[in-house]
Amino acid sequence: MTTANKLNLSWLILMILTLSGMLVGEYAEAGFWITVSVAGVTALKGRLIIDQFMELGQASPLIYRIVKIFGLVVPALMILTYLLGSELAQVTQLPD
């Protein structure tokens, strides 16, 4: 598969995932499994962007690993925010 075809396929997958995320956000009831699926889609989209569009394959391994870890930390934080939302709101609340 040529580079142009890989990029086109990645772009198509990103568009499908984005549109499906829009539908989930519009029609699905909020819940743990919806949050996990949205976090999974976020991780997948992040990985596609990192691998196909940021061209980090030629970067130093340290930079590549840091960006890859960031792409996994964000979805994990989404799940933690769902699970610990009220506690986080209390900790981050401005004093009266």
N, C-alpha and C positions, 0 to 999 in steps of 0.2 A: 504494500500500500504506500502510495507516495505521501510526502509530507502535506501537500495541499489536501489530499483526501482525508488524512488523519485529522487535520484541523477542521475541515468541513464536518466530518462525523462528530468530532468533539463539540463543535458549535451546535449541531443539531441536537445532540444529547443534552447539552446545557439548556437549550430552549425548551425541550420537552420536560426536563426536570423543573425548570422555572415555572412553566405553565401548570404543571401538576401541583407544584407548591402553592400556586395561586388558588387553584381549585380546593385544595385541602384547607387553606386558610379561610376560604369563603364558606365552605359547607360542612367541614368536620367539626365535631364537638371537641373542645379542648380536653386533653387527658394525657396520661403518662405515655401511652403508646403512640399517640400522635406526635408528642414532643420527641420521642425516640426516633420516629420515622423522619421527622423534619431535620433532626440532628444528623441522621444518616445521610439524607440527601445533601445537606450542607457539607458534610465531609466528602462525599463523592464529587460534588461540584468543585469544592476547593482543590481536591486532588487533580481533577481534570485541568483546572486552570493552572495549577502549579506545574504539572507535567507538560501540558501542551502549549500554553500561551506565555508562560513566564520564562521559558527556556532555561530552567535552572539545572538541567542535566549537564551543562558545561560549567556551571559555577563550582566553587569549592565545595567539597563534601560537607563541611561544617555549615555553610550557609544553606545548602539544600536540606540538611537534617533539621535545622532550626525552623525553616519555613514549613517543612512537612509536619513537624511537631505542632507548630502553631495551627496548622490546618486540622489537627486532631483535638487540640485543646479547646478551640472555640465550640465545637459540637458538644464536648464534654461539659463545658460551662453552661451551655443551653440546658442540658439535662439537670445539672446541679441547681440552676436557677429555678427550674420547675419544682424540684424536690424541696428546696430550701428557700423558696421565694419570700415567705413572710419573715423568716429570720434575717435574710439579706436586707429586706426593706427596713427592719428595725436597726440594723447595724449602720446602714448608709443614710438614715434619716437625719436631716439637719435639726439642730437643737431649736427649741421654741424661743 
